[in-house]
Amino acid sequence: MLRTHEFKVFPVIVPVSNKLKSINFFLVKRNNGLTLVDAGLNTDKCWDYLDETLKQNGHIHSDITEILLTHHHTDHIGLINRIIKQHPVPIYIHPYSIPKLKGETKFIQMHFEFFKNLYQEMGCGEIGSRQADYLYHTAIQGKDEKSHWEFREIDTNPLLGFDIIKIPGHSPDQIAFYHQNSRILFAGDLVIEHMASNAFVEPDTFGKRPKTLVQHKESLEKCVALSPRTIFSGHGKIIEDPIPLLKQRIKEIEEKAIEFLAIVQSGISTASEIAQYLYPYKYEKQFFSVMSKVIGYLDYLEWQGRLTPVLEKGVWHFYPIGINGIRS
Ligand SMILES: [Zn+2]
């Protein structure tokens, strides 16, 4: 438990056997409320851990006054239905996620077209089409149960004593909640103590593709500038004195980018070919995250002016730019 004179944080740390190590979410007790920051996975285990944490601190479910979401991913919204079935509370989230969570037909269609075109243009062919279909089907699942959630849009105004810090990259809607006096930051999946977080490629609310790795790096820099003392992360350990780790993650992005540049310089020019070259075993099994990673680094190098994309027969090819700005 972390206690300041203004609030107490009761972390709910649910161990998992995969590489994430744990699913974390947090109860924040203020004078006039009990806020849940994120809502875990929809499993009995997460539910029991929440139950236990409430009990240990003298609370019951109906004491929860609102839910704040750092982003919309499944492992951060899982228990919402179970909680609001017992006791309805408002759910605060970035406006970008609302059409997605509500499963609005227009959004799902846009989402589908986005991935279909993206994977074609990245040279993924048949696998790309299959993956776009798969993402379409996951998007329509569970939309009915979310349609009655009471969403409140988070804007830039402080909320429940927290500053709102937009930290896109891992997802377009990711938000951190910063408590200035105690220098506590709830940062979703921006930074994980034991592994680098992914910058997933997803459309924003307008169907545009942000350069997610560039955003992710800028979000890490934004958090360095805030100088937090503690980061409550969505997975793994609670991070005390997080500045060295944030700087390390920024450095790792630059180092990895150099490796990607060397591959492009060796003559492998499409995102799909690079993905298959670097991750031959994961390419099909973990297609979405592998392609996100490769596209993220190609974007990053293009943004730095080290690569130029050229559309050839409907597929993007990436070429290194020489010192004088000419394709080398
Ligand atoms: Zn996430």
Boltz pocket constraint, residues with backbone or C-beta under 6 A from the ligand:
constraints:
  - pocket:
      binder: B
      contacts: [[A, 71], [A, 73], [A, 170], [A, 171], [A, 189]]
      max_distance: 6.0
